[in-house]
């Protein structure tokens, strides 16, 4: 099946006759008829019927017409993307970062991105991971940092690092002097957590379900500053510790490792296959992966690098 034969069918549908389609494609009518015949013989169906007013498509022809539009569009998109990839990265990249990550990554990423790729303009959206996942699938973001994601149509992802979740308690809490706490002990506490729309809540509850435990959640709080403020006020929560120091520099919050079982998750960089600026999106994603791994290796980000991942 050749593109020229698909284009012949499209032209016949658009003009309503073989002669007009031949003129549109700058072909002789016999050449156009031969193109149509090749397509019909390959598919084993009649695609076009001729009548006194010109030509019209059969039901099979209408189906092939729609698929032909899709193929021609995909070919044009391939040309556009390859042309874009051959150029210096340029354009706006829409990057989604979870609130547990954004404050520690943006200041590291932007200066390096501007120095290395001055024609890329970064648009950062900070939100809980559930919101970012939805926006990425809707095409409102080109890239997003997400946790333990499932395969999604139209998206690619790579694992960057693993980090543990900790129990965060106020400095005067009974657990504040301990280095570890069992999950069954955590289940007895009055907690504040992100709502079930977010991956961290689902992740926590999957661990508890496996252990036959139920958490006592006083409120669903979809705000990272709000969660830290509530911990300082006396509540407890479960979060990674990357930004704990940012929100509580006076020692008001203590992070206690959760054991039996240990709770950890994997951070992924997810991106769209159809990013509007593929070269810029790829460059930004590669650099973001480098930044995250550097922060882990120098001890700024408590976690473990996923060595097999490649930007």
GICORJO-V462818 format. One record per residue. N is the residue number from 0. PSI is psi as a letter, one per 30 degrees, with the letter a starting at -180 (* if undefined). D_LAST is the distance of its C-alpha to the last C-alpha in Angstrom with 1 decimal. Layout:
# GICORJO-V462818
n->N psi->PSI d_last->D_LAST
n->N psi->PSI d_last->D_LAST
This chain:
# GICORJO-V462818
n->0 psi->k d_last->36.6
n->1 psi->l d_last->36.1
n->2 psi->e d_last->34.8
n->3 psi->e d_last->38.2
n->4 psi->e d_last->40.0
n->5 psi->e d_last->37.9
n->6 psi->e d_last->38.6
n->7 psi->e d_last->42.3
n->8 psi->e d_last->42.4
n->9 psi->e d_last->40.7
n->10 psi->e d_last->43.3
n->11 psi->e d_last->46.2
n->12 psi->e d_last->45.1
n->13 psi->e d_last->44.8
n->14 psi->f d_last->48.1
n->15 psi->g d_last->50.2
n->16 psi->l d_last->51.7
n->17 psi->e d_last->50.9
n->18 psi->e d_last->52.8
n->19 psi->e d_last->51.0
n->20 psi->e d_last->47.6
n->21 psi->e d_last->48.5
n->22 psi->e d_last->49.5
n->23 psi->e d_last->46.2
n->24 psi->g d_last->44.2
n->25 psi->h d_last->46.7
n->26 psi->l d_last->47.7
n->27 psi->l d_last->51.1
n->28 psi->e d_last->52.0
n->29 psi->e d_last->52.4
n->30 psi->e d_last->48.9
n->31 psi->e d_last->47.6
n->32 psi->e d_last->49.7
n->33 psi->e d_last->48.4
n->34 psi->e d_last->44.8
n->35 psi->e d_last->45.8
n->36 psi->e d_last->47.7
n->37 psi->e d_last->44.8
n->38 psi->e d_last->42.6
n->39 psi->e d_last->45.4
n->40 psi->e d_last->46.2
n->41 psi->e d_last->42.6
n->42 psi->f d_last->42.3
n->43 psi->g d_last->46.0
n->44 psi->l d_last->47.0
n->45 psi->k d_last->48.8
n->46 psi->f d_last->46.6
n->47 psi->k d_last->49.1
n->48 psi->k d_last->52.8
n->49 psi->k d_last->55.3
n->50 psi->a d_last->58.1
n->51 psi->f d_last->60.6
n->52 psi->f d_last->58.3
n->53 psi->b d_last->55.4
n->54 psi->l d_last->52.6
n->55 psi->l d_last->50.6
n->56 psi->k d_last->47.8
n->57 psi->l d_last->48.5
n->58 psi->e d_last->46.6
n->59 psi->e d_last->44.5
n->60 psi->e d_last->44.1
n->61 psi->e d_last->42.8
n->62 psi->e d_last->40.2
n->63 psi->e d_last->39.0
n->64 psi->e d_last->39.2
n->65 psi->e d_last->36.7
n->66 psi->e d_last->34.3
n->67 psi->e d_last->34.9
n->68 psi->e d_last->33.9
n->69 psi->e d_last->30.6
n->70 psi->e d_last->30.0
n->71 psi->e d_last->31.0
n->72 psi->e d_last->28.7
n->73 psi->e d_last->25.7
n->74 psi->e d_last->26.6
n->75 psi->e d_last->27.0
n->76 psi->e d_last->23.6
n->77 psi->e d_last->21.9
n->78 psi->e d_last->23.8
n->79 psi->e d_last->22.9
n->80 psi->e d_last->19.1
n->81 psi->e d_last->19.2
n->82 psi->e d_last->21.4
n->83 psi->e d_last->19.1
n->84 psi->f d_last->16.1
n->85 psi->f d_last->18.5
n->86 psi->l d_last->19.2
n->87 psi->k d_last->18.1
n->88 psi->k d_last->15.9
n->89 psi->k d_last->18.7
n->90 psi->l d_last->19.8
n->91 psi->k d_last->19.4
n->92 psi->k d_last->16.3
n->93 psi->j d_last->17.4
n->94 psi->k d_last->15.3
n->95 psi->k d_last->16.8
n->96 psi->k d_last->16.8
n->97 psi->l d_last->19.1
n->98 psi->f d_last->22.1
n->99 psi->f d_last->21.2
n->100 psi->e d_last->18.0
n->101 psi->e d_last->18.9
n->102 psi->f d_last->21.5
n->103 psi->f d_last->19.4
n->104 psi->e d_last->16.2
n->105 psi->e d_last->17.7
n->106 psi->f d_last->19.7
n->107 psi->e d_last->16.8
n->108 psi->e d_last->14.5
n->109 psi->e d_last->17.2
n->110 psi->e d_last->18.8
n->111 psi->e d_last->15.8
n->112 psi->e d_last->14.7
n->113 psi->e d_last->18.4
n->114 psi->e d_last->18.7
n->115 psi->e d_last->15.9
n->116 psi->i d_last->16.2
n->117 psi->f d_last->19.8
n->118 psi->g d_last->20.2
n->119 psi->k d_last->17.7
n->120 psi->k d_last->19.6
n->121 psi->k d_last->18.0
n->122 psi->j d_last->19.9
n->123 psi->k d_last->19.2
n->124 psi->k d_last->20.9
n->125 psi->k d_last->21.6
n->126 psi->l d_last->23.0
n->127 psi->l d_last->23.3
n->128 psi->e d_last->20.6
n->129 psi->e d_last->23.1
n->130 psi->e d_last->23.7
n->131 psi->e d_last->20.1
n->132 psi->e d_last->19.6
n->133 psi->e d_last->22.8
n->134 psi->e d_last->21.9
n->135 psi->e d_last->18.6
n->136 psi->e d_last->20.6
n->137 psi->f d_last->23.3
n->138 psi->g d_last->21.1
n->139 psi->f d_last->21.9
n->140 psi->l d_last->18.2
n->141 psi->e d_last->15.2
n->142 psi->l d_last->12.6
n->143 psi->k d_last->13.6
n->144 psi->k d_last->13.0
n->145 psi->l d_last->15.1
n->146 psi->k d_last->16.6
n->147 psi->h d_last->17.3
n->148 psi->l d_last->17.2
n->149 psi->l d_last->19.0
n->150 psi->k d_last->17.9
n->151 psi->k d_last->19.0
n->152 psi->k d_last->20.1
n->153 psi->g d_last->18.2
n->154 psi->k d_last->15.0
n->155 psi->l d_last->11.7
n->156 psi->l d_last->10.0
n->157 psi->k d_last->7.7
n->158 psi->k d_last->9.4
n->159 psi->e d_last->8.5
n->160 psi->l d_last->12.1
n->161 psi->k d_last->15.7
n->162 psi->l d_last->18.6
n->163 psi->k d_last->22.3
n->164 psi->k d_last->24.7
n->165 psi->l d_last->27.8
n->166 psi->k d_last->31.3
n->167 psi->k d_last->32.0
n->168 psi->l d_last->35.8
n->169 psi->l d_last->38.1
n->170 psi->f d_last->39.3
n->171 psi->g d_last->42.7
n->172 psi->l d_last->41.6
n->173 psi->f d_last->43.0
n->174 psi->f d_last->39.5
n->175 psi->f d_last->38.5
n->176 psi->g d_last->39.8
n->177 psi->k d_last->38.0
n->178 psi->f d_last->34.7
n->179 psi->l d_last->34.2
n->180 psi->k d_last->35.6
n->181 psi->l d_last->35.8
n->182 psi->e d_last->34.5
n->183 psi->f d_last->38.1
n->184 psi->e d_last->39.2
n->185 psi->e d_last->36.6
n->186 psi->f d_last->38.0
n->187 psi->f d_last->41.3
n->188 psi->l d_last->40.1
n->189 psi->j d_last->40.4
n->190 psi->l d_last->36.8
n->191 psi->k d_last->35.1
n->192 psi->l d_last->31.8
n->193 psi->l d_last->29.6
n->194 psi->l d_last->31.0
n->195 psi->f d_last->30.3
n->196 psi->f d_last->28.2
n->197 psi->k d_last->25.3
n->198 psi->e d_last->23.1
n->199 psi->e d_last->24.1
n->200 psi->e d_last->27.8
n->201 psi->e d_last->27.2
n->202 psi->e d_last->25.2
n->203 psi->e d_last->28.1
n->204 psi->f d_last->30.7
n->205 psi->e d_last->29.3
n->206 psi->e d_last->29.7
n->207 psi->e d_last->33.2
n->208 psi->e d_last->34.1
n->209 psi->f d_last->33.3
n->210 psi->g d_last->35.6
n->211 psi->g d_last->38.3
n->212 psi->l d_last->38.0
n->213 psi->k d_last->38.4
n->214 psi->l d_last->37.3
n->215 psi->j d_last->39.7
n->216 psi->j d_last->37.9
n->217 psi->e d_last->40.0
n->218 psi->k d_last->37.9
n->219 psi->k d_last->34.7
n->220 psi->j d_last->33.0
n->221 psi->h d_last->30.0
n->222 psi->j d_last->29.7
n->223 psi->e d_last->27.9
n->224 psi->e d_last->30.5
n->225 psi->e d_last->33.2
n->226 psi->e d_last->32.1
n->227 psi->e d_last->32.2
n->228 psi->e d_last->35.5
n->229 psi->e d_last->37.0
n->230 psi->e d_last->36.0
n->231 psi->e d_last->37.8
n->232 psi->f d_last->40.6
n->233 psi->f d_last->41.0
n->234 psi->l d_last->38.7
n->235 psi->l d_last->35.9
n->236 psi->l d_last->32.4
n->237 psi->j d_last->29.3
n->238 psi->l d_last->26.0
n->239 psi->l d_last->23.1
n->240 psi->g d_last->24.2
n->241 psi->e d_last->21.4
n->242 psi->g d_last->23.7
n->243 psi->e d_last->27.0
n->244 psi->e d_last->28.2
n->245 psi->e d_last->27.5
n->246 psi->f d_last->30.0
n->247 psi->i d_last->32.4
n->248 psi->f d_last->33.0
n->249 psi->g d_last->36.6
n->250 psi->g d_last->36.2
n->251 psi->f d_last->37.2
n->252 psi->k d_last->34.4
n->253 psi->k d_last->33.8
n->254 psi->k d_last->30.9
n->255 psi->k d_last->32.1
n->256 psi->k d_last->30.0
n->257 psi->k d_last->30.7
n->258 psi->l d_last->31.6
n->259 psi->i d_last->33.3
n->260 psi->l d_last->30.7
n->261 psi->k d_last->27.9
n->262 psi->k d_last->25.8
n->263 psi->l d_last->22.0
n->264 psi->l d_last->19.2
n->265 psi->k d_last->15.4
n->266 psi->k d_last->13.2
n->267 psi->l d_last->10.8
n->268 psi->j d_last->8.9
n->269 psi->k d_last->11.0
n->270 psi->l d_last->11.5
n->271 psi->k d_last->14.4
n->272 psi->f d_last->14.8
n->273 psi->h d_last->17.6
n->274 psi->k d_last->16.2
n->275 psi->e d_last->18.9
n->276 psi->i d_last->17.0
n->277 psi->e d_last->14.1
n->278 psi->e d_last->13.3
n->279 psi->e d_last->13.5
n->280 psi->e d_last->11.6
n->281 psi->e d_last->8.5
n->282 psi->e d_last->9.0
n->283 psi->e d_last->9.7
n->284 psi->e d_last->6.8
n->285 psi->e d_last->4.5
n->286 psi->e d_last->7.6
n->287 psi->e d_last->8.4
n->288 psi->e d_last->5.9
n->289 psi->e d_last->7.4
n->290 psi->e d_last->10.7
n->291 psi->e d_last->10.8
n->292 psi->e d_last->10.4
n->293 psi->e d_last->12.9
n->294 psi->e d_last->15.2
n->295 psi->e d_last->15.4
n->296 psi->e d_last->16.0
n->297 psi->g d_last->18.7
n->298 psi->f d_last->20.4
n->299 psi->e d_last->20.1
n->300 psi->j d_last->18.3
n->301 psi->j d_last->20.1
n->302 psi->a d_last->17.8
n->303 psi->k d_last->16.1
n->304 psi->k d_last->12.5
n->305 psi->j d_last->11.2
n->306 psi->f d_last->10.8
n->307 psi->f d_last->10.1
n->308 psi->k d_last->6.7
n->309 psi->k d_last->3.8
n->310 psi->* d_last->0.0
